[in-house]
Amino acid sequence: MLKAFRKIRVKDSELEQVQSNVSNTIAPVLKSLIVDGVLVKDIALVSGVNRVNHTLGRLPEGWIIVDRNTAATVFKTAPTTAANTITDSSTISLTSSGTVTVSIWFF
């Protein structure tokens, strides 16, 4: 989780103004869901359904494959049974078209 910008108390009014401008500028970026994520590297997927630990500690809003070692299609698995939950606070079900190693940005 990203930390908010913390102003330092100073007596210089110009520095106070700079800190306020920085805080106002980066606050929306830090609140963006896509920025508040985690990169999980070297995930070995096999053809079919794979349960992947996303390490967020919360339900993910989404994910982006940022690296793969071979051509394969990867998509979120649709639930077919109660045991095949798409996602929870620790894992997500992904279906792969073949054996591939990926790195995924979860957010």
N, C-alpha and C positions, 0 to 999 in steps of 0.2 A: 504494500500500500504506500502510495506517495504521501509525503509530508507537506503540510502547508508552509508557505513562505513565512518566516518569522522575522519581524522587524526588530532591529536592535535600537534600544533607547539611546539617543544622542542629543546633544544640545545644538547641533548645526541644523538650521531650518532647511537648507538646500538638500542635505543628505536625507532628512526626513521626507522631503518631497520626492526625491528619487526612490526611496524605499516604498513609498505609497504608490508611485507609478508602477514599479516592478510588481508589487503585490497585486494591483488591479489588473495588470496585463497577464500575469501567469495563473491567476486564480481559475479562470475558465478552462485553461489547459489542464491543470491539475485535477479538475472535476470531471474531465472527459472520461467516459467509460473505457474507451479504447486505449488510453494511456495507462490506466490503472490495471495493468495486466502482468502476466508472467510468461517468460519464454521457457518452454520445456523442450530440451534438445534430445536428439537421438532416440526417438520413439520407434520401436520396431513394430510394424503392422504386418499382419498376414492377410491373405485374401479372405474376405468375409467380415464378420462383426468383431470389433476389438474394443475392449474397455480400457480407456486411457485415463490415468490420474492427471487432472489438470492443475492441482496444487493451489487453487485459488482460495479454498476455504469458504466458498460461497458459490451460488449458481452462476455459471458463466453467461455473459451477454452474447458472446460470440467467440470465434477463433479464426486464425489466419495461418495457413501453412506458409512458412517463411523459407523452408529448405526441404528438398527431397533428393534421394540418391538415384531415383529411377522414375520413369513415367508410370503414374498410377493415379486413378481417380479416388478421392477420399471425400466422403460426405457423412453428415449426421444420420445415424440410424433411426428409422421410424420405429416406435414401439409396436411390437406385435403381441406381446404378453405383458403381464404385470411385472414379470422378472426382467424384462428387457426395457428398463427405464432408459429414456434417452439420456438424461443427465441428472446429476444430484450435486451436493456440495463438495464431492471429492472426485467424481469420475464423469466421463462422457462416453457414450457409445458411438464409435465411428466405424463406418464400413469402407473397406479398401478393395479396389479392383484387383490388387495383386500384392505381393510381398514388397515392402518399401520401408525405408527408414526416413522419418520426417522430423522436423523441428516445427513446433507450433506455438504461436503467440495466442494465449488464452486471455480474454478480458471480460 
